[in-house]
């Protein structure tokens, strides 16, 4: 065998070894690639109690015995609460959303941390988070202080897959999706084109497969410079949605800065106002 052939064989062996290593890592560590649980400190919790904000602490026991904790940040309304149930991104602990409650007008925010996030017990996974979301929804609609005809589900990034799932299973007034994807498989294939992720991905969050059955109106907000979930991927989901869709592309923002612009909040404000008209 010539020296050139030997080098080529060696390079091929390195490439194969790297591919196998990548497959192993993706298979065993994909939870760590998809979910980034964040805790909440006791000091943060004390500051929330001292803030004077109208907050109700929530603790719900799921059917499997896992305790999920969070808050309702209440809007200024004398009657039954209009609710926005918020599902966060993959590294989002939801106490940080409480300070944004005023940007949603007279709607109240339900902020239940995923399993493993904040003070919620357990560990996250697609099936568990979807099951929890339905249990939480069903618990909330039984409350006499909730207006069941005014419940909006809102998801950001990872959470758009959960919001879409809930909208496909329960009656909601509307859906707000921030940086939505058509499926987690599409996201994985875009970022790891050299790996057979279709055979390995356990958490697929296939929103596109559910979209046509959802007749609820949706607001979809995208960041013009989003490299993680490009607007084209969100448009793919919008094209499959069964109900009316309003899309807003926020200029000069990326995946993490989309909510920094006033246009983002204006779009949400106008969308919510239309639900009351």
N, C-alpha and C positions, 0 to 999 in steps of 0.2 A: 504494500500500500504506500502510495506517495505521501510526502509531507503535507501537500495541499489537501489530499483526501482525509488525512488524519486530523487536520485542523477543522475541516468541515464537519467530520463526525463528532469531534469534541464540542463544537459549537451547537450541533444538533442535540447532543446529550444535555448540554446546559439549558437549552430552550425547553426541552421536554421536562427536565427536572424542575425548572421554574414554573412551568404550566401546572405540573402535578402539585407543587407546593401551593400555588394559587388556588387550585381547586380544593385542597384540604383546608386551607385557611378560610375560604369562602363558606365551605360547608359547616365548619365547626365554630366560626366566629361571626356569622352573618348577623346574629342578634346584636353583637357589639357594633356592627357597621350600621345597623338600622336604628337601634335604640340607644340613647345616651341618658339614662336616668339621672336626674338631679334632685338632691335633697333640699330641705329648707331648714334653716337653723332656728334654734329657740329664740335667738335675738330677733330674727326676722318676724317670727310669730308674735313676739311681745310688741314690736313696733306696729304691727297690724292692729293689735288690740288697742294701742294707744292713739292710733291715727284718727279715731272718731268717725271713720267711714261706717255707713250702715251695712255691716257684714254679718251674715249668719254662717256659723261654722257647720259643716255637714260631715257626717260619718255614716257610711252605708255599708252594711255587711252583705257581700255578694253570696250567691247560693252555695258557692264552694267554700265559704268561711273566710274569705279574704276581705279585710276592711279597707275601703277606699275613702279617702278624706279630701276635703276641699272646702269651698265656700260658695255662698250666693252673695254677690255684691249687688245690693238692691238699688233699683232706680226710684226716682221720686214719683210714686203713683199711689193714689188713695185706694184704688180697687185692686182686683187680682193682678198679680205680676205677669207682665209679658216677659218671656224668657228667651235669652240667647244662650244655648248650651255650647260651650267652646271646647274644641279638641285641639291641643297644642302641637307644636313641632316636636321633632325627635329629641331635642335637648331642652325643652321648655318646661320649667316648673312654674305653675300657674299663679302663684301669689303675685308675681310681677304684673299680671293683668289687672289687678284690682284698681290700681291708680288710673287705668284707662276707662273705668266704668262710665265716667261722665261724658265720654265721647260717643256713647250709644244712646243718648237722649234719655227717655224714661223707661228704657228696657233694662231688665236685671240680668246680670251675667252669672251663669252657673259655671264654676271653675273646679272641676273634680280632677285631681291629679291622677295620671295613669298609675297602674301597678308599678311599684318600685320608685315612683317619683314623689317628691315632697314627703308627706307622712303616710302615703298609701303603702300597704303591705304588698308582698308578692313580687313577681318579675313579669315584665311585659312580653307580649306575643300577640300576633294578629288575632287569633281566635279568642283569646282571653280579653283583649281590649274591646273587640266588637261585642262580645257577650256582656261585658261590664256596661258598655254604653247603652245597650237595650235595657238592662236591669235598672240603671240609673234613670233613664227616660221614663220607664214605667212607674218608678217610685215617685218621680216629680209630678206626673200628671194626676196622681191620686191626691195631691195636696189641695185643700180648699182655697188656698191663697194664690193659686196658679191659674191663669187664663189659658185653657187648653187649646184655644183657637189661635193663640199668638205665641207659638213656640218656633224659634228659628234655630237650626243647627249650623254652627260655624266651625270650620276646620282650617288650620294652617299647615301647609306642607304635609308631613306625615298624617296629621289629623284630618286632611281632606278625605282620605280613604275611609276614615271612621264616620265622618259626617255624611258622606255619600251612602255608606252602608245603612246608617240609621234612617236616612230619608227614604231608602228603598224598603224599609221594614215597618216604618211608623208614619203616621200622618203628621206632617209639619207644615208651617205656614210658608217657609222659604228656606233656602240654603245659601250660605255665604262661604265661598271657597277661596282661600288665599294661596297662590302658587300651587294649584292642583296638578296632579299627574293623572294620566289615564290608567296606568298600572305601575306597581313597583317593579315589575319585570321590565317594562320599557325604560325606567330609570336605570336599573342595573345593567341592561344591555348597552345603554348609551355610555355609561362610565366604565364598563368592563367588557368591551367588544371582543376581547381575545379569549374570554372564558365562556363555557357553555352554561350560562346562568339559568337558562330555561329548565335545565334538568336538576338544578340544585337549590333554587330559591324556595324557601319554605314560607316566607311571608309575602304574599303576592299582592295583596290590597288591590284587587282588580276592579277599579271603579268603572272602567269602560263597559264591563259586562253587566253592570247594574243600571247604567245611566239611562238607557232607553225606557226602562220601566218607571222612571221617576218623572212625574208630571209637575212637580213643585217648581216654582220659579227660582232661578239661581242667579246670584251675582258672583262672577269669577274675576278675581284681581290678580294681575300678573306683573312681575318686575321686568322692565325692558332689558336689563342686563343680567338676568338670572342665568347663571351657568350651571346650576344644580338641576333645576327644573325649568327648561326654556319655555317661553310663552307658546311655542308651537305644540308642545306636549299638552299644555292646558287647553289649547284650541282643539286638539284631538278629542279631549273629553267633552268640551262644549258642543262639538258637532254631533256627538252621540246622545246628548241630553234630551230627554223626552218632553221637557217643559221649556218655557221661555228662558233664555239666557241673556244676561247683560254682562258684557266683558269690558273691563277697564285695564288698560296697560299703563302702568305708572312709570313715566320717564325718569331717567337719571337715578334708578334704584336697582339693587340686586336682591338676591334671595333674603339677605338678612336686614336690608335697609328699607324694604318696601313700605313699612308702616311709619317711616320717618317723615313722609311727605303729606302735606295737607290734602292733596288730591285723593289719597287713600281713604282718609276719614270722611271726606266729602261724599265719595261714592257710597260708602256704607250708610251715611246719614240719609242721603236721598233715597236709597233702596229701602231702608226701614220706614221712612216717611210714606212711601208709596203703599206699604202694607196697611197703613192706617187710613188711607184715603177711600 
